[in-house]
């Protein structure tokens, strides 16, 4: 399939040619740039970001129909400027360690029972311990990586002598939902792959064009990054342009298929029978039908309410327009707490007030409804804020194979009371029936883990094939923690792409990673104190019900800009009031 001038006007072609020429001229220079020079670039980006962060957040909130006085503005702080600012700090630390000849792999490691190496990536500082409030993260490496050769899999792109490094021009097709995704994807290409980047914004996020140009000017001014707007025709033109050597996309498998195969809707058999129309290396993050597995156990009423809040956030953060949003809630059928949990969840959802801002949402929700047998609309008094579908009466597998990318949730029940057998069945169902491998969540009482046995529990979750797994948290924390590689479980192919190929973020520059394991406290402050759990926050700032998340988001961003003990009290005061 050729893309001709008849599809892209002459002015756009000339403009894009100039951008690509600049990048092509700089690609080898950038590849040979010493990595300690990158520290200054990140410091400049941080300064620009802090200067414009309030305008960035206000514009994003307006675009998504969130009032400036609504605490939900905090979502735009935390998933926008804060996420980008903290990633800059993580890269600065890594490049500083490299500059000082310190080993960035001087982290705690352990071996799993199967010999697999696990690297402890968070918390990595006293600041992490305070701000993350009990959240930990490990990266499980692929089988060929061990303690003896781990150094070979750290910053591999920097091990080639500078004189021998060759650059490339990469096209990054930005996402349209979370505002920090596009710049973070660019960082992957620029700083982990020595490539210069043309970023084509998703039209949904065109409103950020001026802001991103300002924030990322330290890269634009030296000719290693260019940013353009444009519709699908512009994107198609660029994917096949001779100066574009590699492509990264965060989006849908349909868009990916159109780039690679020429058609959005093409099955595996057709792919095997047809030729690829674009043979350039393509990395991708493409979403999934993400499960949340609730394991039966001795939950208190307070536990039920807190975890209902957790699940509601997994579904309705960003109004449900997240590739990592919970789409299948897996529950034990005869568990005595099941009904209470569902009622608490519905109660929280009823209090939400979100706008269907993302294009195509109404059509996707109609398809969701049309393929459902038993529906429960959750209404806040004026509109349906979420739709819950009962999968036990389903006659087809549509909900298991299609990412809805909208405020809709399916419930699947497993008839098993023993927690060990139940968990194994839930994992088998997720692996075999659900499309994609991006992220999964397990909600389980600590006493239930002890009953199963810690070692046995870990053996069981080794079978869960997802790129990020959260225990009592949300796998989206793997996105927020830039030390974690973010992407699908490895092994997908162009013929069976599912959640994509490759990873992004990964500020520790680990290669040959398999998955990230995120663990969060079962109970918040102060209940966590009495159960021996470290948690200083009564409610995480990313919870949709947090009434102070807008203030906390601003304070966290300011803290990441310039860390200081003097800023900590205000953060925790607002956290306690949230």
N, C-alpha and C positions, 0 to 999 in steps of 0.2 A: 504494500500500500504506500504510495508516494504522496507526500504533502506538497502541494503546489502553491504558487503565488496567488492563485485564484481564491485561496482560502484565508490567506493572511495578507493584509494590505501592504503596499510598498513602503509606507512610512514605518510600520512596525518591523518589516524586514530590515530596513536600514538601521533602525534603532537597535535591534537585537544583534545585528552584525557588528556594530561598534562595540557593544558590550562584550561579545564573544571574542573579538579581536584583542581587546584589552586583557581579558583573562588568558587567552592563548599566549600572549607575549610574556605574561608574568608566571605561568605555571611552573617552569623549571627554576626560576629565581626563588619562588616561594618554597619549593621542595628542598632547596639548598639553604634556606634560612635557618640559622641556629635556633634551637628550640628555646634557649633562654631569652631570646628576643620576644617570645610570645607573652611573657609575664607583663610587660609594659602594655601590650595590646589589650589584655584582659582588664588591667587597671583602668585604662581609658574607657573601655566599654562599660565598666561598673559606674564610673563617674557620669557618663552620658545617660545611662539607665536610671540612676537615682534622680537626675535632673528632670527627666520626663516621665517618671513612673506614675505620678498622680494623674497626668493627662492620659497616659496609656490605659490605666485602669478605668477611668471615667468613660473613655471612649468605648472600651470593651463592654462595660456594663450597659451603656446606652444601646449599643448594637444588639445586646442580648435581652433587652427589655427589662433590665434591673434598675430600679430607682436608686439614685445616688445615696439615699438615706437608708437603704436596705442593707442589712448585715451580709446578705449574699454577695455584696461587692467583694467581700473577702475571698471568694473563689477566684476572682480575677487577679487579686493581689498574689495569692499563693501559687496559682498555676501559671501566672504570667511573670511579672518582674521578680518575685521572690525565687521562683524556680530557676530563672536565668541568672540571677545574682549569685545564688548558692553554687550553681555550676561553674561560674567564673572563678569563685573562690577555690573550688575543688581542683580546677585545672591549674590555678596559680600554685597551689600546694604541690601538685605533681611535678610541674615544671621547675619549681624551686628545689625540690628534692633531687631532681635530675641534675640541675645546675650545681648543687652542692655535693654531687657524687654520692648522695645517700641512696639507699635502696628503697624504692617505693613498694617493694614486696616485703618489707620488714613489718609484716602484719601477722596476726595470729592465724595459724592454719591448723587444720585437723584432718584426720582421715575418717571417712565413713566406714561402716562395716564392710562395704564392698570394695574398699581400697580407693574410692574416689576422693579427690582432694577438695576441701572446702576452705575458702579464704574469707576471713572476717573483715568486712569492709566498712561497717558502721555499727556503733559509733567509733570514730577515729580520733576524737578530741574531747576535751572537757565541754566545749561548746555543743557538740553533738549530743552529749549525755544530758545536757540541760534542755536544749531545744527539742530534741526528738522524744524526750520523756519516756524512756523505756523501750523505744523501738530499736531493734537490731536488724542487721542485714548480713547475710553470707552469700558468697558466690560459689556455686558448685561447678568445678571445672570438668571438662570432658576427660574420659578415661586415660588418655595418653599423657596428661599433665600430672606431675607428682612434685613432692618437695624438692627433689634433686634438680629437676629441670624447669621449675616454675619461672626462673629468671629469663628463660628463653621465650616465654610467652607474655612478657611485659614489655610494652613499648616497642614491639617488633619493627614498626616502621622507622624507628629512630636508630636501629642497629646497623642499617646500611650506611656506609661512609657518605658524608655529605656530598663529596665530589661525584658520587655514582647515582645520586637520587634523581629520579625523573618525575616530573609532575604531570597531572592530567586536569582536564576541564570537566567538572561534574555539574550535572543538572539536579537540583533539589526541587521536587514538587511538594510544596508546603501543604500542611493540613489546614482545615477550615474551622476547627473547633477550639482547641486550646492554643492560646496566643504564643506560648513559649516554644511550641513544637518546632516551628520552622527554623528559628535561629539555632536551637539545639541540634537539629539535624545538620545544619551548615557546619557547626563546630565539629561534628563527627568527620566530615569530609576534609575540613581544613586542618585540624589538629591531630587526627588519628590516622589519616590516609594521605597527607601531604598534597591534597588536591585543592585547586581553586574552584569557586562555586558561582554558578548563576542560579539564584533563588527565584523561582516563579511562584508567587503567592497564589493560594486558593482564592477565587473571587469572593468567597464568604468573608475572608480576612483582608480584603483590599483596604479596609479602613485603617490598617496598621502600616500602610506603605511608608508614609512620611516618618512615623515614629521609628520603624525599623531602620530606615536609612540614617536617621540621626544616631540611634544607639550603636549601630554597627559601622559607623563612619571610619573608625580606626582600621577596619579591614577594607572598606570600599576605597578609601583614600590612597591605599597602596596597590590597588588594582587586583586584589585577590577575591573580591566578592562584588557581585552586581545583583540588583534586585529589580524584578519586573512584575508588573501586573498583566492580566490578560485572561481570556476565556479558554475553553478547551481547544480551540483551533491553534492558539498560540502554544499551548502545551504540546499538542501533537507535532507542530512544526519543530519545536525545540528538541523533542525526543529523537527526531531523525536527522537533526542537523549534523553535518560532518565534523564540526569542531567539538561537539559534545561526545565525550568518551565514556562516561559512566553516568548512571541515573540512580537517584534515591527517591522513593515515594513513600509518604505516609498518607494512607487513604483506604480505598476499597479494593477488593480483589477484582472488581469489574474494570476499574480504571487500569489496574495492572495488566489485566488480560488484553485490554485494548491496545496498550503500548506494545506488548510482547507478541500477541497473536492477531491483532487487528479487529477483534470482536470482544465485546463485553461479556456476553453470555456464550461461553464455549466450554463444553465438558471435557473430561480427561481423555476420552476416546478420540474426540475431534482434535485435541491438541496433539496426540500421538500420530494422527493421520495427516496433520497439516504442518507446514513449515513456519518457523519463527520469523516474523518480519523485522524484529529488532534484536540483534545478537549482542548488543552492548551489555556489559555487566550491570545488573540491576539489583540493588538491595531495597528492602521494603519492610514496612510495618503496616499490616492490613486488617487488624482487628480480629474479632472472634465472637463466638457464642460463649461467653465466660460464665462459669458456674461458681456458686457459693454453696459449699457443703456444710450443713449444720449437723453436728454430731450429737446424739442424745447424751444427756448427762444431768447432774444435780443442780440445775440452774435456779437461782433465787429470783424473786420478782425484779430486783434491781438489775440482775444480770440480763434478764429478758428485755427490760427497757433499754439498757445500754446497747445490747447487740442488735435490737431492732433499729436503733439509731444508726448503728454501723451499716446494716444492710440497706437502710433507706438512703444513706449517703452513697453506697456503692451503686445504687440504681439512679438516683436523681441528681447527683453532682453534675453541674453544667447542664441541667434539665434533661439528663439522660443521654446527651450527645457525646459519649465517650466510647472509644474502642475497647476500653477495659471495664465498661459498666457491667454490673451483674445482670445477666439475662435469664439464667436458670437458677432458681433457688431450690436446692435439694434438701428435703426434710424427711425425718423418720416418721412414718405413717402413724404409729401408735404411741408416740412419745407424749407424755402427759403435759409437756410445755408447748406443744406445737400450736395449739389454738391460741394460747396467750401471746405467743411470739407473733403470729400472723395478725392478731388484732392490734397489738402494739405497733407493728409495722404499718398497718393501714391507718392508724391514728396519726402517726407522724407524717405519712404521705398526704393526708387530708389537710394538713396545715401548710403545705407548700403552695407556692404561687409562682409558677414558671411560665415562660413564653416559648412556644414552639418556633424558635427562630431559625432552625437549620433547614435549608431547602430540602424538599422531598419528604418531610416528616409526616405530613398528612397522608401521603400515598403509602408510605411504609406502615403506618398505623392501620390503615384500611386493610392492607394485605395481612397484617397480624390478626386483625379481627376476623377476616374472611376465612382464615385457616384455624380458627379457634372454635372449640366446642362449648366450653363453659367459661364465661368471662365475668370478672368483677371490676367494673369501673370505679376508680377512687376519685370522688368528686369533692372539691373544696367549697362547694356552695354555688359556684358559677360555671366551672369547667371541669372536665376530667383531667386531672393532673397526672394520672398513671392508670394503666390497665393491667390487671393481673389475670393470667390465664392458667387454668388448671389442666396440667398435662396428662393426668391419669385417665382422662376420658378421650384423649386424642386418637384419631384414626390415621394421622399422617405424621411425618417427621419434619414438617416445615420449620417449626420453632427450634429444632435441634440443629438445623442446617443453614439457617439464615440469620445473620446479624441484623437486628431490627434497628439499631442506632436511633432510638427514640424512647420516650418514657413508657415502656411496656416491659412486663416481667412475667415469666412462666414459672410455675411451681411443679416440681416433680417429687413424688413421694416413693420411698423405699420401705418395704414391709420387713423390717429387721430391727430387733431391739438390742442385740448385742453390739456394742460400739465398734469392736474390731471388725466383725463381719460386715456391719453396715458401712464402715468407712471404705473397706475394700470394694464393696459393691458400688458405692458412689464414685470411687475413682475409676473403676472399670467402665461405668456408664459414661463418665466424662471423657475418658480416652477414646472409647469406641463410637459414641453416638454424637458428640458435640463437635461442631465445625470450629477449627482453629485451635491454636495452642499458645495464645498470648499470655493470659493470666487466669489464675484460679485462687479461690479463697476457702480456707477451712476454719470454721468457728467451733472451738472445742474447749470445754472446761479443763483447767489444769489437773483436777482430780481424775478426769477421764483419761488424760494422757498417762498419768501414773498407773491407772488401772490397766491400760493397754501395755504400758512399759515404754519408757523413753526410746530405747533402742529399737523396739518393735515398731513404734510409731514412726520413727525415721525411716525404717525399712519400707513401711507401707507408702509413705509419701514419695519415696524414690520412684515409685511406679507412676506417679502423676506427671504426665508429660506436658508441662507448661513452662514458658519462659520465665515467668515470675509466679511464685506461690506465696501467699500471705497466710500466716497463722494468726487468727484473731485480729487481723487488720484488714486492709484493703490492698490488693496487689498494685493499685495505682501509686502506692508509696514507693514502689520500685522505679516509677517514672520520676517522682519527686527527688529521690535520692540518686543524684547523678553518678555516684560511685558504682551503682549497679548497671550492668549492661541491660539494655531495654530492647526486647524483641521476642520473636517466637522461639519455641523450643527448636533446636537445630534439626535439620533433616528434610525440610520442605524443598521441593523442586519447582521449576517453572511449569511443569505439567500438573503439579498438585501444590499450588502455592499457599493456600490457606492463610496463615497469619504472617507469611513473608519469609524473607531470607536476610540474615545478618542482624546486627545490633547497632544501637546508637547510645549516646551518653557515655557511660563507661570511662569516667575521668581518671581512673587508675590504669587505663590502657591495657587491660587484660585481654588476651586473645584465647581462642579455644574454650570459651565459657559455655556452660550448658544451661544454667538457670540461676535465678536469684531466689533466696528464701528470706522473706520478711517476717519477723515476729513482733507482735505488739502485746502489751499487757492485757490480761483478761479483764481486769478491773481498773477503773480510773482512780485518781486521787479523790477522797481519802481512803476509799474502801481497799485500794490496792496495798496500802500500808499494812493493814491487818492481815493480809494474805501473803506478805513477804515479797510483793512485786514493786519494782521501781517505776513509779509514775508520778509526775508532779503536776499533771493537768487533770482537772475534773472532766473535761470534755475536749477531745482533739479539735484544733482550729479548723480542720477540713470537714468536720461534721456539718451537715446542712442545717442542723438545729442550733448551732452555736451562735448566740446573739451578739457576740463580740468579734466574730471572725474578720470583719472589715478592719477594725482597729488593730487586731492581732496581726493581720496580713501586712499592714503598713509598718508596724513595729518590727516584724520579722525581717522585712525587706531592708529597713533602715539598719537593723542589726547586722545583716549580712554585708551591707555596704561598708560599715566601719564597726567592727566588733568591739564591745566595751562592756565591762561588768556593770557600769552605770545604767545601761539600757535594759538589763535583765529584770529588775523589779517591776517596771511598767508592763512588760510582757506578761509576767505571771499574775499581776493584779487583774489585768484584762482577761487572762485565761480563767481565773477564779470566778469572774463575773459572767463568763460566757455560758 
